[in-house]
Amino acid sequence: MEHVEDTDASNPAGKGDPPDRGGRPGKSEQTRSLILETALRLFRERGYDKTTMRAIAQESGVSVGNAYYYFGSKEHLIHGFYDQVTREHVDRCRQDLRGVRDFGERLQVVLSAWLDVAEPYHAFAVQFFRNAADPESPLSPFSAESYPVRAQVTTLFAEVLRGSSLRIDDELAELLPELLWLHLMGIVLFWVYDRSPDCAKSRAFVARTTPMVERVITLSRYKVFRPLVRDAERLIRDYIVPEGAAAADADGPTAAPADRR
Amino acid sequence: MEHVEDTDASNPAGKGDPPDRGGRPGKSEQTRSLILETALRLFRERGYDKTTMRAIAQESGVSVGNAYYYFGSKEHLIHGFYDQVTREHVDRCRQDLRGVRDFGERLQVVLSAWLDVAEPYHAFAVQFFRNAADPESPLSPFSAESYPVRAQVTTLFAEVLRGSSLRIDDELAELLPELLWLHLMGIVLFWVYDRSPDCAKSRAFVARTTPMVERVITLSRYKVFRPLVRDAERLIRDYIVPEGAAAADADGPTAAPADRR
């Protein structure tokens, strides 16, 4: 393991400039990646609760102060992990979606890609889920802190819709990306508890639910359905992801996770 | 605290006859209730994981063997708790539903009654939820072991439908009680994480979602909706509550929780 010089041990929790600035994707970015990779490996091997920042620093070959410089807490590492998995998922989808026009096929591409990208972290996700299930935890996908990641995925779902041959009106087009994200969260929940080899059951569940989602969307164009769509929209805003909009207004989509707990 | 004679300390885990049989609702039933009440108090005060059968026996004034005689494990105590809360909920609903004919009002009665009955156990539910969230845990409401309790509630929902002025056909009448139970599970999940005083947010959530459920049911009578209803039915059977039917066939609705883990 490469030893990285401790540049700022007296300055933890991200105060001040990073050690290696100046636009280069240099040593600073390398150190950050190294710490994140090491942390994820230790989380997998030892469990999230039992892995300390000290152990992460030691295994990464950096000082504890340096580790805290890049990630203010274990929570920041988890948000770094969310970022990484989300970026990988979104990049992969944008490639795989090229030339696919059928909405159901496009949705299937996105959900299958998520299962592929997440697969190496399944064991970790199972033990970690306890920490993320509480919607008031900053580690919950529903939290204000997770808004930037959520925004990337809802943007992806907006592209899934726009690039498809499905015709939907403006009101639905605005609501659907968030509903599709909620559907993905349902798949994630199913996957967390999936014990089948290679999570085959989750893949079957995706294959079964995708045509149903397509059917619901097709039906939702009927006038008789419209009041329900509006109720659902208000319900989601008021109860399910209220912080999302607030966080977006306050901090913009690239806001760093707040230092809570 | 009354001391109860240890009648069968050498015979734990419910083998053999109970200490006081013969049709009387006598000492045996009293001891059982005493142990259950004590366990629930300790679970609330100390947490489920930290409360031992030994401590439950001691606080109840019975021997450890006697405690095990009535409840083979802590899991059996939880199923005893589910039974008790469910019986209280169902009895309360049957009273409150008298004379109410509007389906939305009837549904509101059932969901509000659940929040009332469960209220004293909110703090316990929050810390206990970790043990019950895994669908493969015998303590999960989705488990085969929880089938008897689930069956009581789906029977109640069938009564909610039958006694209402809502007209639904046979196919829906068969599927809806289970869907309404799933809706209740969604309310329970919301309630577990509700930190508002007196769980006011959960009550507001029930008031908001009940008319939506009514609207969905009304819409589901349209022919265009029917294939979706059928898909949903198959999906639930195959993925969500598959063990329910199996447990019913094998053990009947009064089967005791199996001794797993």
Interface residues (C-beta under 8 A of the other chain):
Chain A: F129 R130 A133 D134 P135 E136 F190 Y193 R195 K201 F205 R208 T209 P211 M212 R215 V216 L219 Y222 V224 F225 P227 L228 D231 A232 L235 D238 Y239
Chain B: F129 R130 A133 D134 P135 E136 F190 Y193 R195 K201 F205 R208 T209 P211 M212 R215 V216 L219 Y222 V224 F225 P227 L228 D231 A232 L235 D238 Y239
